[in-house]
Amino acid sequence: MKQKLLTVLFFVLFIGIFWYFYGGEYREFYETQKRSLASEVELREKIQSFSVDVIPDVSGSRLFITPDTGVLDGIVQMIDDADERVYLEVYIFTEKRILKALKNAHGRWVDVRVILERNPYLAPNLNNKRFNELQVAGIPVVWSDSDDYALNHSKLLIIDDRALISTWNMSYSTFTKNRDFLVEVSDPSLLDILLQVFDSDYKGIEIDPYHESLVLSPNYSRAKLEQLIEWAEDEIYMYFQYIQDDGLEELLVEKSQQWVDIHMVLDDDFFERDQDKVSYLREQWIKIYEYPKSVMHAKAILVDKRYLFIGSINFSYYSISKNREVGVILRDESIIRDFVDVFLRDSGL
């Protein structure tokens, strides 16, 4: 009996000491887990209830199209005019004028921060030079956390109260050779979420920020892109470098069989690399066009001339499900009109 009592007392004493030293941490861990679970449930509910017809008309948006060195001039000027912050999260960064503008902004005490991908596909050392130059200039720069994403393929630039979401990398060829798109948005609610995305990626923290217009990989881009394509009743215009996702490909075939008119502009490399895929899609009455000029690097989907997706997300499983990618769905008549004009020229329609 005495032995049992001593055992009980020892156990109670052990629990008391443990709780005294570690109870606060345990409660904090428990509360964090509860908040995380609640956040996941809330996110799932938002994704399940998402519909493109509730996408807001994001105010203050502009579309930029490359190749056009004037777009580079404009971005440099935006950075030169920055008063508060310049945040850059990008897959590849080699453009010299952008680097100089970032250094100048940092010298004016603007909050400049940069996130780079350490190992771009087939070019693992490509960003090393820029990373070192930024460090030497005293600009805070970090490699993207490889534990969070297969690759950080996003193309996001935040300047004061504007965000630039694009399909391009920070390279000179973007502005001189590539067909790419950039959307400037200044809607406060969307900007706030994009700041959360950048901050979490900069710190290497996984979160699930949500906005109706935002398309975020690997969080929920598949659900939103599927919903966007599903919504089509008449026609779909698409720009992609290649087609490498079975799920979205099957969905496009289904929509074509429902008499939705689908037009795709693809990079010429894809035609050489996967002629069987091109033949198969054309057999499904999907119209495919080879980009007639230099490099087709854009990623865009326009549905029924009402909803336009533009972002860094490629038509591939890894881009949708594994990478960090950022895109936006807009409904803006002026932007869509400009986009359609370019698509018709590139496709020859």
Secondary structure, 3 states (H helix, E strand, C coil): CHHHHHHHHHHHHHHHHHHHHHHHHHHHHHHHHHHHHHHHHHHHHHHHHCCHHHCCCCCCCEEEEECCHHHHHHHHHHHHCCCCEEEEEECCECCHHHHHHHHHHHHCCCEEEEEECCCCCCCCCCCHHHHHHHHHCCCCEEECCCCCCCCECCEEEEECCEEEEECCCECHHHHHCEEEEEEEECCHHHHHHHHHHHHHHHHCCCCCCCCCCEEEECCCHHHHHHHHHHHCCCEEEEEECCCECHHHHHHHHHHHHCCCEEEEEECHHHHHHCHHHHHHHHHCCCEEEECCCCEECCCEEEECCCEEEEECCCCEHHHHHCCEEEEEEECCHHHHHHHHHHHHHHHCC
